[in-house]
Amino acid sequence: MKIPLLLTLLAAVSLASPALAAQSVSIPAGVPLRVQIDRRCRIRKGARIAGRLVAPVYRIDHVALPADTRVFGTILGSQADPQRSRFRALLDGQVNRPTLPIVRFDSLRLPDGATLAIATDATERDATVVTLSAHKKTGLRARVHDLFMARTSETLDALHHPRLGDRLEKFLFSQLPWSPPMLWSGAQFDAELTAPVAIPGSPPVPLAEVPPQGTPAGIVEARLLTPLNSAVNHKGASVEAVLTRPLLTPDGKQVVFPEGAQMKGQVTFVRPARRFGRNGQLRFTFRSLARAGAAPTAIHGQLAAAEAASGANVRLSDEGTAQASSGPGKYLAPLTLGVLATSSFDPDATSNPVHSGLDSNGFGLVARGLVMTSANATLLHGFAVYAVSKSLYFRWIVRGHEIDFPKDTRVQILLNAR
């Protein structure tokens, strides 16, 4: 009696398996999950880490994975930071070159508490969101500002901020000649799925799709499929991006373009960085937007917001031109260090530990410690002049910053109806 019963159960499961498979939302391979680390930990092989999604993942027209979904992974090892040479680290008084962790995220916890295995290839991101510069918010500027601010709660750098204590400790470690390799809270990764993920549960009822009426207008959120760099790309180079969020009708009940729709355009202006601190510039526009299997629709899309490395101080002009900037430090830092270097030649500087500690720069806490304990005027003058010279060299003489938008950079594109 048990064998027929077992066969009956197996048959029922086999018949139900297609139905169970249909009761899920599948996220295809290649979609990146933006993960932000919750707690700091030392970079060592095998260490477990935890974070949360700072941007929701859409599938067609609904949220498949909401923001704040918990994600877990493992540190596989470490590698030297390619953005900072060992020579530059030594000039800053740091013996060990900064390292980056090699991370693999392998599971996530759904809002209902279920744990789901995932396969990813993670890349650390150092980016902040920059928007169109606007002093007087009129016309186009006002539209961009209002639309962008309406989604501030979902921008990639506004959900979770690293703890103040961690930021302070990170700064203190940066002033030491040696610091332990750490993965700090607030670090962000793009965990690109290397295999599809099926989110269990009943898929939501899809919204009706409507063809665009005329030239689409509004702001769409996307990620770049084409990496862009002002030193590599040339005018006329093709650019591709994919929507990360559907474009809905004003009432939100119909889909004009679903998540996954592809945009195509080209680089319209580029100027590579040059010596004497002249920074790079880059502008690109999109001319077509198409859903899968459909003819492309002509659009007029310009860059309205983008992620950019925080150290590059990227600004966006009204025309969507991204330009790297040295920031206020290009003028303020050399001026401040110059004033401190001048004051170091005061005869009373070496006799006052606080005075000599402020005047000595260039090697972090090492310089200040040596000067304050030795009370040596020559040493104080040397560190003060060295700090000014280094600041002038790296801000005014060497090649400026390039505009760099790696693959999967999140952007917002303003569609103009014209």
Secondary structure, DSSP 4 states (H G I P E B T S, - for coil): -HHHHHHHHHHHHHHHHHHHHHSEEEEPTTPEEEEEESS-EE--TT-EEEEEESS-EEETTEEEE-TT-EEEEEEEEEEE-TTS-HHHHHHTT-SSPPEEEEEEEEEEE-TTS-EEE--EEEEEE--EEEEB--SS--THHHHHHHHHHTTGGGSTTTS----HHHHHHHHHHHTSS----EE-TT-EEEEEESS-EEEESPPPPPPEE----SS--EEEEEEESS-EETTT--TT-EEEEEESS-EE-TTSSEEEE-TT-EEEEEEEEEE--BTTTBPPEEEEEEEEEE-TTS--EEEEEEEEEEEE-GGG--EE-TT--EE----THHHHHHHHHHHHHHHTTSTTTTT-HHHHHHH--SSTHHHHHHHHHH--HHHHHHHHHHHHHHHHIIIIIS--PPPEE-TT-EEEEEEP--
